[in-house]
């Protein structure tokens, strides 16, 4: 345990360090990997859009349903068996 603690790059634990690490990782991806990531994000966005249309997203405090990609709806919790609560 202490051996792992000694090997931690603490510069990555800040917001700025984390962002730099993410950029380094993204720059190392191939075009195929980048396109796969974009497709995966699009799949998630489509699923969220379907869930919003079905009323599975609920707003936080006050207001009605939100629309668009910047909506503040809550993500429904999913049980380990895959069923939503």
N, C-alpha and C positions, 0 to 999 in steps of 0.2 A: 504494500500500500504506500509506504513512504517513498519507495523507489519511483512509483508513478507520479507522486506529488513533486518530486525533484525534477521530473522531465516535462513539466507543464510549461508551455510557452505563454507566459502571463500577458504578453503584448496582445494576444488574440482574445483576451477576455474583456477588452473595452469595446465600445460601439465602433470606434474608428478601426481598431485592430480586426474586429470581426468583419467589417465591411471590406477591408483590404484582403483578408483571407478569402472572402466570397468572390471578389473580383479575380484573384489569382486562380481560383478554382474554375470560374467561368471562362477565363481566357485559355485554360488548358483543354477545354472540351473541343471535340471535333465538330464539324458542321452537322454531321449526322446526330451526334449527341445533343447539340443545341436544338435542332429541329424536333427531336424526340421530347425534349423538355417543354418546348412551346406547345406541342400537341397535347402533352399531359396536362398542362395548365389550362388549355382550351377545354379539355374534357371535364375538368373540375368546374370551370366556369359554366359550362352547359348544364352540368348536374345541379349546380346551385340555382341556375335560372329555372330549371324544372321544379326544384323544391320550392322556390319562391312562388311559382305559379300554382302549386298545389297547396300553398298556405303552410308549409312546414317550417318556414322561417318566421319567427316572432320578433317584434321590435322590443327594444329595451324599455326604458321609461318614457311614457307619453307618446304622442304622435301616432300615426297610422303605419301601414306597411311602407317600406322604402323601396325604391326601384333603382335600377342601374347597378353597375359594378361597384360603386362606392357605397352601397347600402350598409346600414349599421345593424342588419339583422343578426340574431344569434344563431350559431350553428347548433343544430339539435344534437343531443348526446346519443351515442350509439353504444349499446351493450356489447359485451364480448361475443354474443351469439349473432351479432349483426342487426338486431332489431333496434328500432329507435324507441326512445322513451318519450 
